[in-house]
Amino acid sequence: MPIAPNADEVEQLLLNARLRDELEPFYDESMEILNVRKLSTTKENEFLASLLAWERAPTVPISQWFEPELKLPTPETLDDETLRMHLANAIHQLYEKRIVLEFTEHLSDRQLYCLIVRDILPSPEKKIDQPKNFLHWHCLDEGADPELWLRYYASDQERAEWLAENGQSLPPQQTPPHVRKMPRRALE
């Protein structure tokens, strides 16, 4: 005699069907991933819900993710100490909106502040309002500047893989010049 599913399993299956129906207009290769991965229905539903949230999320400049809109003083108007204070506040405010800045330690405080003001805040991005979703902003384009990435951020394995792929000499590994403690996404 087959075992009857419990109420939670039935709820998860019904949720799965609803999520798949709602995602139908957005069907693409990301849905095909589910066909090759073995996930529990609960985990699959989390994945489908995040896909649906992505599809429905508005794309707005990051500065407008804040109420009121986050506007920072222009860097040219700030002395170093005041700039550091505004930088620390901006990093904290971005993190509160689940924006994590990565690869920042090759930048001086002024350079990082300028990057936030000129590149990050005006950047139109999907605003996904789910607690597990974080936007990871790389403050270094590894492809455009592999030397900095290899010098300061790449792991030994990543350096070895890069060497095998490119055959060029590696820069020496060094400690970045501006080590700072940045808020990080908690690992689950």
C-alpha positions as CSV (number, residue, x, y, z in Angstrom):
1,M,0.0,0.0,0.0
2,P,1.5,3.4,-1.0
3,I,2.2,5.9,1.7
4,A,0.1,9.0,1.5
5,P,2.0,12.3,1.3
6,N,1.8,14.5,4.4
7,A,0.2,18.0,4.3
8,D,3.5,19.8,3.9
9,E,4.5,17.7,0.9
10,V,1.1,18.4,-0.7
11,E,1.5,22.2,0.0
12,Q,5.0,22.1,-1.6
13,L,3.7,20.3,-4.7
14,L,0.8,22.8,-5.1
15,L,3.2,25.7,-4.6
16,N,5.6,24.2,-7.2
17,A,2.8,23.9,-9.7
18,R,1.7,27.6,-9.1
19,L,5.3,28.8,-9.4
20,R,5.9,26.9,-12.6
21,D,2.6,28.4,-14.0
22,E,3.6,31.9,-13.1
23,L,7.1,31.4,-14.6
24,E,5.7,30.1,-17.9
25,P,5.9,33.4,-19.7
26,F,9.6,33.8,-18.7
27,Y,10.6,30.2,-19.6
28,D,14.3,30.0,-20.6
29,E,17.4,27.8,-20.0
30,S,17.4,28.6,-16.2
31,M,14.3,26.4,-15.9
32,E,16.1,23.6,-17.7
33,I,18.6,23.5,-14.9
34,L,15.9,22.0,-12.6
35,N,15.5,19.1,-15.0
36,V,19.1,18.0,-14.5
37,R,19.5,18.8,-10.8
38,K,18.1,16.7,-8.0
39,L,16.5,19.1,-5.6
40,S,13.9,18.6,-2.9
41,T,10.6,20.2,-3.8
42,T,11.1,22.8,-1.1
43,K,14.6,23.8,-2.5
44,E,13.2,23.8,-6.0
45,N,10.4,26.1,-4.8
46,E,12.9,28.4,-3.3
47,F,14.8,28.5,-6.6
48,L,11.6,29.1,-8.6
49,A,10.5,31.8,-6.2
50,S,13.8,33.6,-6.7
51,L,13.5,33.3,-10.5
52,L,10.0,34.8,-10.3
53,A,11.2,37.6,-8.0
54,W,14.0,38.3,-10.5
55,E,11.6,38.5,-13.5
56,R,9.2,40.8,-11.6
57,A,11.7,43.0,-10.0
58,P,11.9,46.6,-11.2
59,T,15.2,47.9,-12.6
60,V,16.0,51.2,-11.0
61,P,19.2,53.1,-10.1
62,I,20.6,51.8,-6.8
63,S,20.4,55.3,-5.4
64,Q,16.6,55.0,-5.7
65,W,16.5,51.8,-3.7
66,F,16.6,54.2,-0.7
67,E,13.8,56.3,0.8
68,P,14.7,59.1,0.4
69,E,17.0,58.6,-2.5
70,L,20.6,58.1,-1.4
71,K,22.6,61.1,-2.5
72,L,26.2,61.6,-1.4
73,P,28.3,64.8,-1.5
74,T,30.6,65.0,-4.4
75,P,34.1,63.8,-3.5
76,E,35.8,67.0,-4.5
77,T,34.0,68.9,-1.7
78,L,35.2,66.6,1.0
79,D,38.4,66.5,3.0
80,D,39.9,63.1,3.8
81,E,38.4,62.7,7.2
82,T,34.9,63.7,6.2
83,L,35.1,61.5,3.1
84,R,36.0,58.5,5.3
85,M,32.9,59.1,7.5
86,H,30.7,59.4,4.4
87,L,32.3,56.3,2.9
88,A,31.7,54.2,6.1
89,N,28.1,55.3,6.2
90,A,27.6,54.6,2.5
91,I,29.0,51.1,2.8
92,H,26.7,50.4,5.8
93,Q,23.7,51.8,3.9
94,L,24.4,49.7,0.8
95,Y,24.8,46.6,3.0
96,E,21.4,47.3,4.6
97,K,20.0,47.0,1.1
98,R,21.9,43.7,0.7
99,I,24.6,45.2,-1.6
100,V,28.0,43.7,-0.8
101,L,31.1,45.4,-2.2
102,E,33.9,43.0,-3.1
103,F,37.5,43.5,-4.3
104,T,37.8,47.0,-2.6
105,E,41.2,46.8,-1.0
106,H,43.3,47.9,-4.0
107,L,41.3,51.2,-3.9
108,S,42.0,54.1,-1.5
109,D,39.1,55.5,0.5
110,R,38.7,58.3,-2.0
111,Q,38.8,56.0,-5.0
112,L,36.2,53.7,-3.4
113,Y,34.0,56.6,-2.5
114,C,34.2,57.9,-6.1
115,L,33.3,54.5,-7.4
116,I,30.2,54.4,-5.2
117,V,29.1,58.0,-6.2
118,R,29.9,57.8,-9.9
119,D,29.3,54.1,-10.8
120,I,27.3,52.2,-8.1
121,L,24.6,54.6,-7.1
122,P,23.5,55.6,-10.6
123,S,23.7,52.0,-11.9
124,P,20.3,50.6,-12.8
125,E,19.9,47.1,-11.2
126,K,17.1,44.7,-10.4
127,K,15.8,45.4,-7.0
128,I,14.9,42.0,-5.6
129,D,13.2,42.3,-2.2
130,Q,14.0,38.9,-0.8
131,P,16.1,38.4,2.4
132,K,18.4,35.8,0.8
133,N,19.2,37.8,-2.3
134,F,22.3,39.9,-2.3
135,L,23.8,42.0,-5.1
136,H,27.6,41.4,-5.1
137,W,29.3,44.4,-6.7
138,H,32.8,43.7,-7.8
139,C,34.9,46.8,-7.6
140,L,37.4,45.2,-9.9
141,D,36.8,43.7,-13.3
142,E,39.0,40.6,-13.3
143,G,38.8,40.3,-17.0
144,A,39.8,43.9,-17.7
145,D,42.5,44.1,-15.1
146,P,43.7,40.5,-14.4
147,E,47.0,41.7,-13.0
148,L,45.4,43.5,-10.0
149,W,43.1,40.5,-9.4
150,L,46.0,38.0,-9.6
151,R,48.2,40.2,-7.4
152,Y,45.7,40.9,-4.6
153,Y,42.6,38.6,-4.7
154,A,43.1,35.4,-6.7
155,S,43.5,32.2,-4.7
156,D,46.5,29.9,-5.3
157,Q,44.2,27.6,-7.3
158,E,42.8,30.5,-9.4
159,R,46.3,31.7,-10.1
160,A,47.4,28.2,-11.2
161,E,44.3,28.0,-13.5
162,W,45.0,31.4,-15.0
163,L,48.6,30.5,-15.6
164,A,47.6,27.2,-17.3
165,E,45.0,29.1,-19.5
166,N,47.2,32.1,-20.4
167,G,50.8,31.0,-20.2
168,Q,51.8,34.4,-19.1
169,S,53.9,35.1,-16.0
170,L,52.0,35.8,-12.8
171,P,52.5,39.0,-10.7
172,P,53.7,38.3,-7.2
173,Q,50.9,37.8,-4.6
174,Q,50.7,40.8,-2.3
175,T,48.6,42.2,0.5
176,P,46.3,44.9,-0.9
177,P,47.3,48.4,0.1
178,H,44.0,49.4,1.7
179,V,42.9,46.5,3.9
180,R,39.4,47.2,5.3
181,K,36.8,45.3,7.1
182,M,33.7,45.2,4.9
183,P,30.3,43.8,5.8
184,R,29.8,40.4,4.3
185,R,26.9,38.2,3.6
186,A,26.4,35.6,6.3
187,L,27.1,32.1,5.0
188,E,24.1,29.7,5.2
